[in-house]
């Protein structure tokens, strides 16, 4: 139900919202070239101003301190991390992270990114970013992610893997769940990694059902992609899909 009659024209499509710690302001990424962050005073319902972030697509923002925001930008050369001074509406630093964003999550004081190799399938990386733009990262040797296109195909065929990321805010831990892989558990303070083998295998009936299901008749990337969410009490919900693409006669 609308509260009040104020409205703000946002222009083109917006994404990656992030509230200030006191929830009085909102940052929104706008689909423009160059990429911009639009700052909105949600108490007075007015746009405060824009911050230009350069070429690329803003995929994630996190307002980690009263005057400081970080944004992850997908560029043709890989992911770039920008640290922004909100009061002065200027970019303080830009830091290349490489790879591509496979999934993301947040702690109160950290942005958490799950990164895949760029243009290939390989071990994923988990990176944490604080309000100053400092980055800590660890490679998940047993978790694979990424998209690899078939260069010989003119139809855009390829293969990929997309694990899901779940964050336990209370214990400050991340769980990365891929298809047919051990679950990675990462302590976000110190980035210590452990793995859990799933104890419930797919039944013979389940494998038979997967084999009998028809293939998707569409061009694109074949492979498993997952989403994960922390439910509390030691439970992670996992959803997703398995794509298999082909070209018929």
MOTAVEN-V30049 format. One record per pair of residues at least 6 apart in sequence whose ideal C-beta (glycine too) atoms are under 8 Angstrom apart, sorted by the first residue. I is the first residue (numbers start at 0). J is the second residue. Records with the same first field share a line. If there is no record, write none. Layout:
I = J  J
This chain:
3 = 44
5 = 44  45
6 = 44
7 = 39  44  45  46
9 = 27  29  37
10 = 29  31  37
11 = 29  30  31
12 = 29  30
13 = 27  28  29  30  37
14 = 27  28  30  57  58
15 = 27  28  57  58  59  60  70
16 = 25  26  27  60
17 = 25  26  60  61  62  68
18 = 24  25  26  62
19 = 25  26  62  65  85
20 = 62  64  65
21 = 65
22 = 41
23 = 40  41  42
24 = 38  39  40  41  47  62  85
25 = 38  39  41
26 = 36  37  38  39  60  62  68
27 = 36  37  39
28 = 34  35  36  37  56  57  58  60  70
29 = 35  36  37  49
30 = 56
32 = 54
33 = 51  52  53  54
34 = 51  52  53  54  55  56  57  72
35 = 49  50  51  52
36 = 49  50  52  57  60  68  70  83
37 = 46  48  49
38 = 46  47  48  49  50  85  88
39 = 45  46  47
40 = 46  47
48 = 88
49 = 88
50 = 83  88  89  90
51 = 90
52 = 70  72  81  83  90
53 = 72  74  93
54 = 74  75
55 = 72  73  74  75  79
56 = 72  73
57 = 70  71  72
58 = 71  72  73  78  100  103
59 = 70  71  100  103  110  112
60 = 68  69  70  71
61 = 68  69  70  105  109  110  128
62 = 68  85
63 = 69  107  108  109  110  129  130
64 = 108  130
65 = 85
66 = 84  85  86
67 = 82  83  84  85  130  131
68 = 82  83  85
69 = 80  81  82  83  110  128  130  132
70 = 80  81  83
71 = 78  79  80  81  96  100  103  110  112  128
72 = 78  79  80  81
73 = 99  100
76 = 95
77 = 95  96  97  98  99  117
78 = 95  96  97  98  99  100  112  114
79 = 93  94  95  96
80 = 93  94  95  96  128  132  134
81 = 90  92  93  94
82 = 90  91  92  93  94  130  131  132
83 = 89  90  91
84 = 90  91
91 = 132
92 = 132
94 = 132  134
96 = 112  114  126  134  136
97 = 114  117
98 = 114  115  116  117  124
99 = 114  115  116  117  145  146
100 = 112  113  114  115
101 = 113  114  115  123  144  145  161  162  164
102 = 112  113  161  162  163  164  226  227
103 = 110  111  112  113  164
104 = 111  113  164  165  166  173
105 = 111  166
106 = 127  166  168  171  187
107 = 168
108 = 129  130
109 = 127  128  129  187
110 = 127  128
111 = 125  126  127  128  164  166  173  187
112 = 125  126  127  128
113 = 123  124  125  144  162  164  175
114 = 123  124  125  126  136  144
115 = 121  123  124  144  145  146  160  161
116 = 122  144  145
117 = 145
118 = 145  146  147  148
119 = 145  147
120 = 143  144  145  146  147  158  159  160
121 = 143  144  145
122 = 138  139  140  141  142  143  144
123 = 138  139  142  143  144  145  162  175
124 = 136  137  138  139
125 = 136  137  139  164  173  175  183  185  190
126 = 134  135  136
127 = 134  135  136  187  190
128 = 134
135 = 190
136 = 190
137 = 185  190  192
139 = 175  183  185  192
141 = 180  181  183  194
142 = 162  175  177  180  181  183
143 = 160  162  177  180
144 = 160  161  162  177
145 = 159  160
146 = 157  158  159  220  222
147 = 157  158  159
148 = 155  156  157  220
149 = 156  157  158
154 = 218  246
155 = 218  219
156 = 218  219  220  221  244  246
157 = 219  220  221
158 = 220  221  222
159 = 220  221  222  224
160 = 177  178  222  223  224
161 = 222  223  224  225  239
162 = 175  176  177  178  180  225  227
163 = 175  176  177  225  226  227  237  238  239
164 = 173  174  175  227
165 = 173  174  175  176  227  228  229  235  236
166 = 172  173  174  187  229
167 = 173  174  229
168 = 229
171 = 186  187  188
172 = 184  185  186  187
173 = 183  184  185  187
174 = 182  183  184  185  227  229  235
175 = 182  183  185  227
176 = 182  225  227  235  237
177 = 223  225
178 = 223  225  239  241
179 = 223
181 = 194  195  196  197
182 = 194  195  197  235
183 = 192  193  194
184 = 192  193  194  195
185 = 191  192  193
186 = 192
201 = 209
209 = 241
214 = 243  244  245
215 = 242  243  244
216 = 245  247
217 = 244
218 = 244  246
219 = 242  244
220 = 242  244
221 = 242  243  244
222 = 241  242
223 = 239  240  241  242
224 = 239  240  241  242
225 = 237  238  239
226 = 237  238  239
227 = 235  236  237
228 = 235  236
229 = 235
230 = 236
